[in-house]
Amino acid sequence: MNFKITLACLSLHFCLSAFCGQAFAQSNSTPLPYILDMVHNNPGEAPYDTKYNDPVYMKSQGFNGMVTHWFVNCAITYDNFEKDIVPQNTKERNWILNKAAEIDKKLAECKKAGMAVYPFTDFIVFPQSVWEKYAAELTGTGKVAGTGGMDARSKKPNMQSKRTQDLLRAQIAGIFDRFPQLDGLTLRFGETYLQDAPYHVGGGPIRDGKEGMEDQVTMINILRDEVCVKRNKKLFFRTWDFGYNFHNNPEYYLAVTNRVEPHPNLIFVIKYQQDDFHRMTPFNPTIGIGKHYQLVEAQSRMEAYGKGAHPYYTAKGVIDGWPETKYEIAYGRHEFTGKLNDPANPRGIKDILNKGLLKGVMTWSNGGGWDGPYIKDELWTDLNTYVVSQWGQHPELSEDTLFYRFVAKLGLSGYQADLFRQLCLQSVEGVRKGQLNSYVSNSVWWTRDQYFTVSDNRTVIREVIAANKEKEVLAEKAEASAIWRSIEAISKQLHLINKDRQEALEVSCTYGRIKYELIEQMWIMMLQNAKNGEKDTEVLRSALKRYDELWAEWHHLKSSSKYCATLYTDRAFRNKTQGSIGELVAKLRLIVNKQ
């Protein structure tokens, strides 16, 4: 136990040293012009019930724009393109009209509150009747890849077709004619989900390679012309895609954006990391370059790290950079290269403020991923959203100043406030060292949403064994468990003014401790399973026993408090048995029971 406590203290020291050792060099006191938030609902599920959908609340928090998930692109009839192309008195047209009426009510609420609205928009998604009529001209080559291609109605558009381009222009005109109070649009092109649009067809229109660059330039210039120039509306163009492309490849980013004339209404929106929202990932090198204005996206409750079900303080990593970015990290492998990072390289968004391109931040208070966990209290969402959005409003202030302002809202001051900060900073490395490792490459998605997909970790486990790093990796997992025991202990020393939130705080910390103690047992079992020859059945027996005890404790926690988030499952991603921790445990039980 002393060894584990010592490790936890060392981890906290590393976390504090790495963060606090970075000088805050900015003196800019001018608020960034765009402080936006996005609530992205799980595809096919009921929308989130959250205060971040309330424009009055958002206004009170200093936000001046909401990126709403309303499907405005699916709420127009295309009569401006061809009269009754979506036939009258059909289920398809009636669905469109009903969707438009829903949006009218929500838009009116936002305008009454004085809130600008920039709806999240999937372009090149058209009504099924439109697509069927012009399928030969609209449909490109290739399939829609990944989770964006789950639906049979997913089609790869042909961005270079004149028909596609004409319909895109009609789509933009239709949106603003139908909803003239909109202040602009926010584009997504990398993933297109149709679960909530039952009468529509489409998909991501960008091809791979150099052809994709041409598609990007074509689409951006059309959107710039129709949205920014003709209608004087804002276009927030999210660069999110997969692979080493627009989002995270500086050469690709410049090759595209240098062929688009800057416009004050055209702003490119970029995730702050060179990948999705993950640890062991470099700062995104496309931020702070080129000649166009930019916004930075930051997720407040990441789907790979608990979705707000337990503490995970991310705002400091967004602003100042994560502790591990002190060292060079290999893009795509999520591992250290053994080199010290170049001190001139930016690690957080404060480091690119003086470039003059950053015009705001876009927090994701809610959204990302699929399924659960579903939270019952938004404490950790509130913390991360507040600090990042307030930094956008006060970029001259340090992260810790903004952090303590939030803590004061909880009724904590003095030593109690410092305890809360200690808890939050410990969560930074408690999460990373629990799920990932510091010694070989990482599969960052192996535990995401409510699932444990151990098959995703097979290559990592083989690398650990080949590098003879089992001892170090397991010591790191023991350290992470100790950190979470410390977090849980600190939570019981805090006294929030709101007693319900106090319960939510303590329950979430216990939730995290159980989760990461479970993950420690999973690493033990994954490493034992990968060994050639005989397994150490005593080690397995002990791990399985502790695994069962922790699941029982987790279920008891869920039944004991209404503030406990829904639990993870022993299934793999998207509720599959194959590749799951449950499948592995069943296999290992057979081995142990034979002895």
N, C-alpha and C positions, 0 to 999 in steps of 0.2 A: 504493500500500500504506500509506504514512504517513497518507493521508486516512482510510482505512478503520480503521486502528488508533486514530486520534484519535477517530473516531466511536464506536468500541467503548468507549474510555475515558470519553467523555462519557456514553454510555448507562449505564455502571457507576456514574458519579458521580450521575446522575439517580436510578438505582435505589436507591443507598445513601442519598442525601439524602432521597428521598421516604419511604423506610421508616424511617430512623433519626430523622427529624425529628418523628416522632409520639411524643408523651409517653405513657408507660404509667402511666395514672392510677389503676388499680384497686389496692385494698389487701385485697380479699377473699381470705382464705386458706382458705376452706371449699371442699373438693372438690365439684364438681357431682355430683349423685346418680347420673346415668346416663352411663356411658362405654360406648358400644355400637359394634359394627362390623358391617358387612354385606358378605358375599361374594355378589355377584349374577352368576350364570353367564350366558354368552351364550345366548340362546334357541336351543334345538334342538341345542346342542353338549354335549360332555362337560363335566362340572363342572370348575372350576379345581382344579388340584393345587397347593395352597398351604398354608403353615403357619397361615394365618388361618382355616382350618377346624378346627384342632386346639384344643379347649377348654383343654387344659393349657397350651399356649403362650399363648393369649389371657389366661388367668388370670395368668400370669407377667408380662404386660405391663400389668396394671392394669385390664383390661376387666372389667366386671361383667355384661355381657349380649351375646349374639350374635343378630344378625338373620339367621337361616338361610334358605337358598333351597331348602326341602324340599317345597313344594306340599302343605302340610297340609290345605288346603281341598279338595284332590282325593283325599284318603286316607280318606274316610268314605262310608258306604253309603246314608245317609238312611233307614235302617230306623226311626229314631226319628220320622220324618215319615210314612212309609207302608211297611209291611213288604214287603220284596222289590221295592220300586219299581225298584231296579237288580237285574235278575233273577239268580237263582242260576246258577252254572256257566256264566257267559258270559265272554267276553274282557274285557268292560267291568268286571264285578265282580271278576274275578281280578286285573286290573291294579290296581284300588283296594286290594285286600287285600295285594298284594305291595308296593305303595307304602307302606302303613301299616307293614308289617313292617320295611321299610328304615328308616323314621323311628324306629321303636322302638329300633333299635340305635344310631342317631346320638344320639337323645335320652338314652339310658342313659349314653353316653360323656360328654355334657355334664353330666348330673346327678352323675356320679361325680367330675367335676372341680370341682363346686360352681359351675357356670356357669349363670346364668339364660338362658332361651331365649325369644325373641320372634319367631317365624317370619314371614317376608315372605309376605303373604297377599293373593291376589286374591279378594275377595268377589264375590258374584253370578256365580260360575262354578260350574255344576252339571253332573252327569253327563248325557250325551246322552239317556239314556232318560227322565230327569226332565224335561229341557227339552222333549223331543218331546211328552210327555204334557200339559204345561201351557203349550205354546208361545203360545197365544192370550193368556194372562194374563201371561206372563213377558216377551214381546217388546214393546219400545217402538218409537217412531217414530225414523227416521233410521238412519244407518249408523255403524259404528265407524270413526273417522277415523284417518289416519296409519298408522304402522307397526304400531299395535295392531290394525289391521283387515286384516292380511295373510292371515289364515287364513279359509277358507270357513266355519268354525264360529264365527267372531266374530259375535256378535249384540248388539244394543243392548237392554239390559234396561229394563223399565218399573219405575222405583224407587217409583212411587206405587201400583202394584198390590198389593192385599192378599196375593195369592199370592206375589209376590216377597218381600214383607216376612216372611211366614210361613216361607218357605224360608230366608231369611237367618237368622232366629232358630233354625231347625232346624240350619242349617249351623254356627252358633256352638256350639250345644249338642252337636252331633255331634263337633266338633273337641275340645272340652274333656272330653267323656265318653270319647272314644277315647284322648286324650293328656292325662290329668289332671296330669301333671308340668309341662306348659307353664306359663310364668310370665305369658304374655300373648301378644298378637298385634301385628304391624306391618302396617298396611293400605296397599295401593296401589289407586288407583282411576282414574288418568289413562291408563295404558297396561295392556293385558291381553294377554299372549302365551300362545298355546295350543300352541306347538311341542312342549312337554314334557308335555302333558296330552292324549294322543290320543283320549280318550273323553269329553271335556268340551266344554261350549259356554258362551259368555258374552262379556262385554266391559265396557268402562267404562260405569257406569250413570248418569253425570251429563250432563244436557242442557246446552245453551248458554244464556247469558243468565239472566234472573230465574228461569226454570223450573229451571235448574241449581242455583240457590240453594236452592230448595225441596227438590230431590233431596238436596242436601248435608245440610240440616237433618234431613230424615227419616232418612237413613242414619246420621248421627252419633248421633242420639238413640237409635236402635235399638241401635247398637253400644255406646253408653255404658251403656244399661240392661242388656244381656245380658252384656257383658264386665266392665265396671267395677263395677257395682252388684250384680248377682245373684251373680257369681262372684268378685268381689274380685280380678280379674286386671287387668294393665296393657294399655292400648290406646294404641299409638303411631300416631297418625293422620297419615300423610304427606299434605301438601297439594298434592302435585305434579299439575299439570294444564297444559294448553296455553292460549295466548292470555292476555289481560289479565283473569284470573279469580282463583280462590281463592288460588293460590300466590303471586302477586306484586302483587295489587291490594288495597291496604289497605281500601278501602271494601267490596269484596266479602268480604274476610276477616272484617271486623267485622260485616257484615250477617249472615253465617252464624254465627260463633262467639258473638255476643251473644245468640243464640236457643238456646244450649246452656248448661245450668247447669254451672259448673266442677266437676270431681271430681279428687281427687288421683291417681287412676289414669288419667286422660285427659290425654295429652300430644300436642300438635300438633308435627309434625316438618317443618322448612322448610329448603330449600336456601338457602345464605347469599347467593346472588346473585339479582337480579330477572330471572331467566331460568334457563336451564340453566347448567351449570358452564362459563362462558365469560369471556373477557377483554372489555374495553370494555363492561362491563355494570355497572350500579349495584348497590350493596348492597341487599338485599331489604328494602323498607319494611314488610313484614308482620311482621318480626322485632322483638320488644320492644314490641308493642302488644296491646291487648285485655286479657282477664282470665284467660286460660288459660295453663298451663305450656307451655313450648316446648323442643324440641331443635333443634339446627342440624346439617344434613347437610353433609359435606365429602368430595369425591371425591379419592382419593389418586393416581389415575392416569387423567387425563381422556382420553376417547376422541377428542376433537378435537385433542389436543396430545401425541400419541405413546404414550399408554397405558403409560408407564413404560419405553419402549424407549430413551429418552434422558433426560438430566437435565431436570427441570422442577420447581422448588421452589415448591410451592403453599401450604404451611402458613402462611407469613408473610402471604400475601394473605388467607387465611381469618381469621387472628387480628387483624392490624393494618390490613388493607385493601391493595388493589393500588395501585401508584404512580399509575396513571392516574385513580384515583377522587379525587385531589386536585382534578380538574376535573369539571364536570358532564357527564354522558354521557346522550345521548338514548336512552331506553328503546326497544328494538325496532329502532333503526337502528345501534346500536353505534358511535356517533361522538361526538366532542366537540361541545358546544354553543357553545364560546367563552367560557363563564363559569367563574369559580372556584366550586368546590363550597362550599356553606354549611358553615363549620367546625363547626356544631352537628350536622350530619348524621352518623350513624355510618358508618364505612367498613369496620370489621371487627367480629368478634363481641365483642372486648374492650370495644367502645364501648357495648354494650347490657347489659353484665353488671350494672350498677347498677339496671336496670329491675326486677329481682327475678323475672322470668319464665323466664329461661334455667335449665334443669334438666339440661342435658347436651349431649353431642355424639354424632353418629353418623357415624363415618368409613366410607367405602366403600374398604376396602383393595383390593378387586377388583370390577370390574364397571362397566358402562356401555357402550352402543354394541353393535356387532356385529363378528364376525370378529376379525381381528388389528389391529395386531401382537401376537404372542404372545411374552412375555418369558421369558428363561431365568434371570434373577436379579432379586430383588425389592428391590434397593438403594434405588431412588427411591420405591417403594411404602413401604418401611420408614421412610424419612426423613419423608415427609409424614404417614403414619399415626401415627408416634411423637410428633411435635411437637404435632399437634392433640389427640390423645388425652391426652397428658401435660398439656397446658394445661387440659383439662377436669378433670384431677385436681389441678392446681396453678394455678388461675387468678390467683394472686398473682404468678406468675413471668412474666418477659418471654419473648417468642418466642426471642430470641437465647440466653438462658440454657438453654432447653430444646434448642435447636439444638446448642449445644456439648456438652450431655450426650449427645446421640446421637453426635456426632462422636467423643467419647471412647470409645464402644463400638467404633468402627472402629480404635482405636489411634492416633488423631491428637491431637496437642496442640501448643500454642504456634503457631509460624509455619505448620506444616502444617495445623493446624485452621483458621487464618485463610485459608489458600489454598483449603481446601475450601468455606468460606463464600463466598469471592469467586466461586468456580465456580458455586455454587448461586444466588447473587444475580444473576449475569450471565444465568443461564438464564431468569430472570423476563422480562427485556426481549428476550432473544434469541429467545424463542418468540413474544411478542406482535408485535414489529416484523418478524419473519420472515413470519409467516402473515397478519397483519392490517395495517392502515395507520392512521396518525394524522391523515389529511387529509380523508377523505370517509367515507361510511358503510362498514359491513363486513358481509360474509356469513360469519358465524362457522363455518358447517358445511362450507365448501368443501373443507377437508382434514380428514377425520375417519376413524377406524378406519384401514384400510390403503389408503385411496383418495384420489385427487385429482380432485374433481369441478369442473373449471374452469368449466363452464356456470353453476354457482351464483354465480360471481364476475362474470358479464357486466354486471350493473347497476352494480356497484362500479367495474369498469374503465371503463365509459362515464362515470361521475361523475368519475373521475380525469382523464380526457381533457377533459371539459367544464370542469372547474375549473382546467385547465392546471397540474396538479400531478404530471405524469409525472416530472419531475426529482427532486422531493422524495421521491416514493414509491420510486423506484429507488435513490435515495441511502439511504433507510431500509432497503431490502433488502440493499444492500451493507454497511451498518452491521451488520445482523443476521448476515450471513455472517462478518464480522470478529469479532463477539462469539463466534460458535461456534468460530472458529479459536483464539480466546483460551481458551475452555473446554477445547478439545482439548489445548492446550499445557499448561494448568494440570494436567490429569489425569495428564500424564506426569511431573509434579514431585511427585506425591503418593505416599506409601508406606503402604498399608494393611497391617495385620498379617496379614490373610488374603489369600494370593496369588491364590486363585481370584477373590475379590471385587475384588482389584486389577485383574485382567484384565477382569472384567465392567465395572468403572468406566471403564477406558480405552476399551474397545470401545463402550460406550454413548455416550461423548462423541464419538468418531469417527462413530458412527451419526448423532448429531444434527447434527454439522457437515456431513456429506454431504447429509442431508435438507434442511437449510436453504440450502445452496448450490444444491441442485436447485430449491428453491422460488424462489430469486432468479431463476434462469433461466426458470422458469414465468411469473413476473410480467413479465419482459422480453417473452416470447412472447405473453402475453395482451394486453399493451398494443400490441404491434406488430400483432397480428391485428385489433384493434378500430379501427385507424386507417383513415380513408377514403383511397381511392386507393392509390398505390404503397406497398409495404412497403419498409423499409430491409433489403435482402437481406443486406448485410454484417453488420448487427447480428443478423439471424436466423441467418445461417450460423455466427457465433461462438457464439450461444446454443445452437444445436442441437449443435454440436461439444462444448461443455462439458457439456451435458445428457447426451450419450452417454457421455462420460468418467466422469461422476459415477455413472451407473447401473452401469457396469462396475466402478467402485471399490466401490460398495455391495455388489454380488454377490460380489466378492472378499473383502470384510470378512465377509460371512455364511459363506463357505466356510472362512475362516481361524480362526474361533473358535466353540466350542460355546456361548459366552455371548452371542453376538449374537442379538438378537431377530429374528423373522421380518420380512421386508422389506415395505414398501408395494408396491403394484402401480401400473401406469399406467392402471388402470381407474377408472371413476366408482363412486359409492356403490352397494353391493350388487352389485359386479362387472359393471357395465354399460359397454359401449363408448361409447354415446351420451353426450356431455357430458364425456368423460374427457380427461385430459391426453394420453393416447395418441392419441385421435382428432384433437386439435388439432395435435400434433406431426406426424402423418401428412399433414395438410393443409398445414402450413408447409413440410415437406420438398418437396412438389410445387412450391410457389411458388419455393423456392430453386433446385431442380434445373432449372427452366425458364430461369433466367438464364444 
